[in-house]
Structure formats: structure tokens, C-alpha cells
């Protein structure tokens, strides 16, 4: 730029705004890249779940007995279905991380023991005089999302008798059942006490639906960061360096489905909605935190540009638009570097390396642009504050709005203080000539 040509303040601000708009192109591409890499992660997780087993929701056991209507010539048959009166579940989850390329996800092997009892005190109240029970037809069902995750045969013991489960059928909600015939069941066998033992392999989540009149669930695991899900939450839980333990106790007084019914089940979605359990929580992935940090890219570019612009105003410097563009490109590169390093390193270390590299690059460039190392050090301090603030915002998501509003207020207050004595009407205008008498 020739000495005789100066930008007015309005033109300079407009040019800086244009540069920010141009920088939206690489920012948008980086956000697209984050989403693309996140999709790769989801695909890797899907592959792991396909081979190991996905999240599981289990409910039951359910007793099923055929009834015959003798009033009809063809003796039409229907089914009565009964949930357990009492159910106690103990589940232990042994967890590990499974890898697929550079991606990993938590999986578990669950050992589940269930005990309980069926009662039929109200069974005959559901029948009329022309209906009779076909006891030889009785069988027990348990329901789960994917029967392929069962690693060992499910052992069923009822009233001292042993039975085995076999394949069942799939319902309208893509859940499958395992079924076991109760050979020799009679009315005298009630209350029918049972116990179940099973082992399954799955990933990310394990839930149970409390279908019994009284349900108690005890769950333990070596996973250190559980996220308890569903309604209700555990009545008590403990998390320490060994893992976690949790206990649920539920009664079906407020349940939205019956304990026994005749015919088809038309409340499957209600049963699933009342499930409770645990999600093996993993701290926010690099893609989630990268997406969150990129949202602040434009704000940080504006704050950095404003810092350089203040040097122009206060120190009467001239910074070319190309130099602003270089600084903005360096800021955009920080997010790309964070994404690349975050896939290979712990996020905290990746963030530290990326931010230090960014600060060093811009500060070294500023030493020439701003003419002195002292001014470059001030820029380095400003960038350190900016990236420290970004770290806090990423970590403390719940306080992001408060921190953002506070930071903007402080930035504006500092700017007003620094520029309080500047005559903006004279900014960018040539100084009047001095006449020597």
C-alpha cells in the first residue's frame, strides 16, 4: 500500500467483514469433515455391534397358557398371558473396549440371574363357564432385542424341574422371544417358582422392563462412568474406582399395562417405554467436541481481528487485508489440527498441542506484522485467553451461555476502556501539514 493511500475506518471494517465471510468457506468445510468423520465412527460402531451385539432391552418372563372355548363347535383356542408376580434380577456386566480401526466402543458380557414366581389367583376370573385351561400347552417366554447375543443356553428351573429355552417368534417391535415348554404343569404347581440363568454379549446399553407386580433389579459392573437411564432411576447406587453398583425397586401400581390378559399384546411400546437400566457412558467423542468448538470459530476470528485492529488504532499501524486473511486461515487450521490429533490422542493432549501450535504460529507472524515482539506477546496472551476460554466452554457445557455472555461483556468493557480517548473522526485521515516559519 502506498503511503498516500489510506483506508478509512468504514472501508477497513467492511474489508475485515468480507474476509470473515470468506473464511466461512473453510469453516463450513471443516464442519462437513467433522460430520463425515463422525459418520465413519458410527459405521465402525455398527460393524462392532453387528459382530458382537447391540444395546439390549429384556423383559419377562411371561407365562402363556392356551384356553379352549367349548361353546363353539370347533373349540376355538385363545391364549392367556401372565407376567410374574415377583421378580428379582441380578446382572453383572464385564466390560471392555472393542476396536475397529481407530475407533472404539464399550461392549460387555452380562451374567444375569432371575428368580420369581407366577400366581394365578385371578386367572379364573378372566374365564367364563364355557372356557377351560389346556395345561399341557403352557410355556414361558422371555423377550430381548437380539437372540444372537445369547452365549450360553438359558437354564430354566421351575418347581424343582429343569427346562431349556428354544427359539420363539418375533413381535411387531422387532423383539424376539425365547420359549420353554412347561411339561406336566398343573394348577397344583402354583404359585409357580422359577429361576433363570443367562449369559449374553452386547454393547453400550442394558435395560430391563419391570413387568412383574414387584420387581427388584441389582446391577454391578467394572465400568467407571455409568449413565442410568429410564424411569425410575435407581433407589441407590455407588460409583468408585472398582466400577458401579445400582439397585432398582419397583411396583406396578402405576403401570400402564395389565399383569395378565387374553389375546394379542397391543401395549408393547408401553412396556419398552418403562424400561430402566444403564448406558455405558463414554465422554464426548472428538467429533462432538470438535463440532461444538467449530461453532465458536467465527467469534474467535472476530475477537482476534479486533485485537489486531486495536493495534492499528492505538499504535497507528497499517495491517494489510492479506495479513488479516493469513491470521484467519491460521485460526481455521486450529480446528482441523484439533480434529486430526484428537482421533489419535486423548482430547486434552490434542487440544493442548493444537492451541500451542496455533498461538506460536500467530504470535511469530505478529512480531513482523505489529513491528515489535512486545506487541506479539500481547497477541499471544490474547490468544491464550481465547483458547483457555474455549476449553472451559467445551468442558462445562451447562455453563456455556453464562461463560459466553461474560466473556463478551469483558471483551467489550476492555475495548471501551482502551479506546476511550481515541478521536474516531480523525482515524485514518492524513495528518495536516506542518508549516515552518
Secondary structure, DSSP 4 states (H G I P E B T S, - for coil): --TT----HHHHHHHHHHHHHHHHHHHHHHHHHHHHHHHHHHHHHHHHHHHH---EEEEEEEEEEEEEETTSTT--EEEEEEE-SEEEEEEEEEEEEEEETTEEEEEEEEEEEEEEEE--TTTGGG--TTEEEEEEEEEEEEEES-GGGB-SPPEEEETTEEEE-EEEEE-TTS-EEEEEE-TT--GGG-SEEEEEEEEEEEESEEEEE--SSEEEEEEEES-SSEEEEESSPPSEEEEETTEEEEEEEEEGGG-SS-SEEES----HHHHHHTEEEEEE-----HHHHHHHHHTTHHHHHHHHHHHHHHHHHHH-----HHHHHHHHHHHHHHHHHHHHHHTTS-HHHHHHHHHHHHHHHHHHHHHHHSSSHHHHHHHHHHHHHHHHHHHHHHH-GGGHHHHHHHHHHHHHHHHHHHTTT--TTTTTPPPPPPPP-
